[in-house]
Amino acid sequence: MAYEIKPTKEFEKDFRKIDSFMQKRIKKKIQEVAENPERHKHMHYDLKDSCRIWIGKLRIIFSYDKNKKEPYLEKVVFGHKYE
């Protein structure tokens, strides 16, 4: 069962900055997240309720609401800058 993924405005803004080739790769990974969002790497410290996926040098940060069973795409991180 694929879940409906909801992007935040910050994610959409970051996503528009990326070239079309990388956008296609991100969309494929997002489909994997929709299938099983709980299997991805969980973050620590300030981002403890979030998960991440790597795509090249980019990280996609997303959270998953277990009660509503909805994943939320939060932001695209370029390199290691989580600010």
C-alpha positions in Angstrom: 0.0 0.0 0.0 1.5 3.3 -1.1 0.9 6.3 1.3 0.1 9.8 0.1 3.2 11.9 0.6 2.7 15.5 1.5 5.5 18.0 0.7 6.1 21.1 2.8 6.5 24.6 1.2 10.2 24.5 2.1 10.7 21.2 0.3 8.9 22.5 -2.8 11.0 25.6 -2.9 14.3 23.5 -2.6 13.0 21.0 -5.2 12.5 23.7 -7.8 16.2 24.7 -7.5 17.4 21.3 -8.6 18.0 20.3 -12.2 15.5 18.0 -14.0 17.7 14.9 -14.0 18.1 15.0 -10.2 14.4 15.8 -9.8 13.6 12.5 -11.6 15.9 10.6 -9.3 14.3 12.2 -6.2 10.8 11.3 -7.5 11.8 7.6 -7.8 13.1 7.6 -4.2 10.0 9.3 -3.0 8.0 6.5 -4.5 10.1 4.1 -2.3 9.3 6.2 0.7 5.6 6.0 -0.2 5.7 2.2 -0.2 7.4 1.8 3.2 8.4 5.1 5.0 9.4 3.3 8.3 12.4 1.5 6.8 14.6 4.6 6.2 17.4 5.9 8.4 16.2 7.8 11.5 17.9 11.0 12.5 19.2 12.0 15.9 19.3 15.1 18.2 17.3 18.0 16.9 15.9 16.0 14.0 15.0 12.9 16.0 11.5 12.7 14.6 12.7 12.8 11.0 14.3 10.3 8.6 16.6 10.8 5.7 17.4 9.3 2.3 20.5 9.9 0.2 20.4 10.8 -3.5 23.9 11.5 -4.7 25.1 14.4 -2.6 21.6 15.4 -1.6 19.6 14.4 1.5 15.9 14.4 1.6 14.6 14.9 5.1 11.1 13.6 5.8 9.0 12.8 8.8 6.3 10.1 9.3 3.2 10.5 11.4 2.5 6.9 12.7 -1.0 7.8 13.9 -2.2 9.3 10.6 0.2 7.1 8.5 1.3 10.1 6.4 4.9 10.9 5.4 5.8 14.6 5.1 8.7 15.7 2.9 10.4 18.5 4.9 13.5 19.7 3.0 16.3 19.0 0.6 19.7 19.3 2.2 22.7 20.1 -0.1 25.7 18.4 1.5 25.8 18.4 5.3 24.1 21.7 6.0 21.0 21.0 8.1 20.2 24.6 9.0 
